[in-house]
Amino acid sequence: MNPPEITRKIEIVYDDAITLFERCQKYLLTIREAMLQMSELDNAVRTILPPQSDIWRIYDRRIKERIGIWGRTKSGYVNDTHCEIVKRRIQIIEEVLNSIDPSFLRDNKQRRQYFFEPGQEYRALSTVFNLMKRATSRLIIVDNYLDEVVFDYILSLDNKLDVQLPYREQETNISTIIRISKENSSQC
């Protein structure tokens, strides 16, 4: 596997780790779920990196140096200590990425295409929303299957952002969607 391919695959694992951290910060995971997902992330990285390579050894050493204790809580759900363990894992993955492809080179490469496996709805929606949040002055959303869900995202964006929703009336009943969205937001 060549370095760009390794970087691309590790970035996917990195994105998954960020999603895990975000869910951890909201205390939405049981400790068992968090531990399982961390184990899956670890296995993914170890599968992607060439065995016994310098990069693999960097990862392996950092993991062994920074093993966190997954203590129990009364509720069985994660707490801030558990989130710190996830955060440290993200830092280790960043270190691996930077050793393959320095961040100042990666940051300039904006991804234009994303692939989501079946069942990765949260990751897909999170990615779309994060892309929407990058907009600074104008956002154009082209969606032939536009529904009221998009308005939840739009309402949480900066009010100064010019949001445009081009559509064809026969394909999308935008006026109904806007009316429903306004009714729902006025009830809050």
C-alpha positions as CSV (number, residue, x, y, z in Angstrom):
1,M,0.0,0.0,0.0
2,N,1.5,3.4,-1.0
3,P,1.7,6.4,1.4
4,P,-1.3,8.3,-0.1
5,E,-3.5,5.3,0.2
6,I,-2.3,4.7,3.8
7,T,-3.0,8.3,4.6
8,R,-6.5,8.2,3.1
9,K,-7.4,5.0,5.1
10,I,-5.9,6.4,8.3
11,E,-7.9,9.6,7.8
12,I,-11.1,7.6,7.7
13,V,-10.1,6.0,11.0
14,Y,-9.3,9.4,12.3
15,D,-12.7,10.7,11.3
16,D,-14.3,7.7,13.2
17,A,-12.2,8.6,16.2
18,I,-13.4,12.2,16.1
19,T,-17.0,11.0,15.9
20,L,-16.3,8.7,18.9
21,F,-14.9,11.6,20.8
22,E,-17.9,13.8,20.0
23,R,-20.3,11.1,21.2
24,C,-18.2,10.6,24.3
25,Q,-18.3,14.3,25.1
26,K,-22.1,14.1,25.0
27,Y,-21.9,11.1,27.3
28,L,-23.9,9.0,24.8
29,L,-21.8,5.8,25.1
30,T,-21.6,3.1,27.6
31,I,-18.1,2.3,28.8
32,R,-18.4,-1.1,27.0
33,E,-19.4,0.6,23.7
34,A,-16.5,3.1,24.0
35,M,-14.0,0.3,24.7
36,L,-15.3,-1.8,21.8
37,Q,-15.1,1.1,19.4
38,M,-11.6,2.0,20.6
39,S,-10.5,-1.6,20.0
40,E,-12.0,-1.5,16.5
41,L,-10.1,1.8,15.8
42,D,-6.9,0.2,17.0
43,N,-7.4,-2.9,14.9
44,A,-8.1,-0.8,11.8
45,V,-4.9,1.3,12.3
46,R,-2.8,-1.9,12.8
47,T,-4.3,-3.5,9.7
48,I,-3.6,-0.4,7.6
49,L,-0.1,0.2,8.7
50,P,2.6,-2.0,7.2
51,P,3.5,-4.6,9.9
52,Q,6.7,-3.8,11.8
53,S,7.3,-0.7,9.8
54,D,8.6,2.5,11.5
55,I,5.1,4.0,11.4
56,W,3.6,0.8,12.9
57,R,6.2,0.9,15.7
58,I,5.4,4.6,16.4
59,Y,1.8,3.7,16.7
60,D,2.4,0.6,18.8
61,R,4.8,2.3,21.2
62,R,2.5,5.3,21.7
63,I,-0.5,3.0,22.4
64,K,1.5,1.0,25.0
65,E,2.8,4.2,26.6
66,R,-0.6,5.8,26.9
67,I,-2.9,3.0,28.0
68,G,-5.7,4.5,29.9
69,I,-7.8,2.8,32.7
70,W,-11.4,2.4,31.7
71,G,-12.8,2.7,35.2
72,R,-16.4,2.1,36.1
73,T,-19.1,4.6,36.7
74,K,-22.4,4.2,38.6
75,S,-24.4,4.6,35.4
76,G,-22.1,2.5,33.2
77,Y,-21.8,5.4,30.8
78,V,-18.6,7.3,29.9
79,N,-17.3,10.3,31.8
80,D,-14.6,12.9,31.2
81,T,-11.8,10.5,32.1
82,H,-12.9,8.1,29.4
83,C,-13.1,11.0,26.9
84,E,-9.5,11.8,27.7
85,I,-8.5,8.3,26.7
86,V,-10.3,8.8,23.4
87,K,-8.6,12.2,22.9
88,R,-5.2,10.7,23.5
89,R,-5.9,8.0,20.9
90,I,-6.8,10.8,18.4
91,Q,-3.5,12.5,19.2
92,I,-1.6,9.3,18.5
93,I,-3.4,8.8,15.2
94,E,-2.6,12.5,14.3
95,E,1.1,11.7,15.1
96,V,1.0,8.7,12.7
97,L,-0.6,10.8,10.0
98,N,1.9,13.5,10.4
99,S,4.8,11.1,10.1
100,I,3.3,9.8,6.8
101,D,2.1,13.1,5.4
102,P,2.7,16.3,7.4
103,S,-0.4,18.2,8.4
104,F,0.5,21.4,6.6
105,L,0.4,19.3,3.3
106,R,-2.8,17.4,4.3
107,D,-4.7,20.5,5.4
108,N,-4.4,22.0,1.9
109,K,-6.0,19.0,0.4
110,Q,-9.7,19.4,0.7
111,R,-11.5,16.2,0.2
112,R,-14.2,16.3,-2.5
113,Q,-15.6,12.8,-2.2
114,Y,-16.7,10.8,0.7
115,F,-17.8,7.2,0.9
116,F,-20.0,5.7,3.7
117,E,-20.7,2.1,4.3
118,P,-24.3,1.0,5.0
119,G,-25.1,1.8,8.6
120,Q,-22.9,4.8,8.9
121,E,-25.7,7.3,8.9
122,Y,-24.4,9.3,11.9
123,R,-21.0,9.6,10.2
124,A,-22.6,10.7,6.9
125,L,-24.8,13.3,8.5
126,S,-22.0,14.5,10.7
127,T,-19.7,14.9,7.7
128,V,-22.3,16.8,5.7
129,F,-23.0,19.1,8.6
130,N,-19.3,19.7,9.2
131,L,-18.9,20.6,5.5
132,M,-21.9,23.0,5.8
133,K,-20.2,24.7,8.8
134,R,-17.1,25.4,6.7
135,A,-19.1,27.9,4.6
136,T,-18.2,31.5,5.4
137,S,-20.4,33.6,3.2
138,R,-22.6,31.5,0.9
139,L,-23.9,27.9,0.9
140,I,-25.7,26.3,-2.0
141,I,-27.5,23.1,-1.2
142,V,-28.5,21.0,-4.3
143,D,-30.6,18.1,-3.3
144,N,-33.2,16.4,-5.5
145,Y,-34.6,14.6,-2.4
146,L,-34.7,17.7,-0.1
147,D,-36.8,17.3,3.0
148,E,-37.3,19.1,6.3
149,V,-34.2,17.6,7.9
150,V,-32.0,20.0,6.0
151,F,-33.6,22.9,7.8
152,D,-32.5,21.6,11.1
153,Y,-28.9,21.9,9.8
154,I,-29.5,25.3,8.2
155,L,-31.1,26.8,11.3
156,S,-28.0,25.9,13.3
157,L,-25.6,27.7,10.9
158,D,-24.4,31.3,11.2
159,N,-27.3,33.7,10.5
160,K,-25.1,35.8,8.2
161,L,-24.6,32.9,5.9
162,D,-26.4,33.2,2.5
163,V,-28.1,29.8,2.1
164,Q,-29.5,29.0,-1.3
165,L,-31.7,26.0,-2.2
166,P,-32.1,25.7,-5.9
167,Y,-35.0,23.4,-6.9
168,R,-37.5,22.5,-9.5
169,E,-41.1,22.8,-8.2
170,Q,-42.1,19.6,-9.9
171,E,-39.3,17.6,-8.2
172,T,-39.4,19.1,-4.7
173,N,-42.3,20.8,-3.0
174,I,-40.1,23.3,-1.3
175,S,-42.9,25.6,-0.3
176,T,-44.5,22.8,1.8
177,I,-41.2,22.0,3.4
178,I,-40.5,25.7,4.2
179,R,-44.0,26.0,5.7
180,I,-43.6,22.9,7.8
181,S,-40.2,24.0,9.0
182,K,-41.5,27.5,10.0
183,E,-44.4,25.9,11.9
184,N,-42.1,23.6,13.8
185,S,-39.6,26.4,14.6
186,S,-42.4,28.7,15.8
187,Q,-43.7,26.0,18.2
188,C,-40.4,25.9,20.0
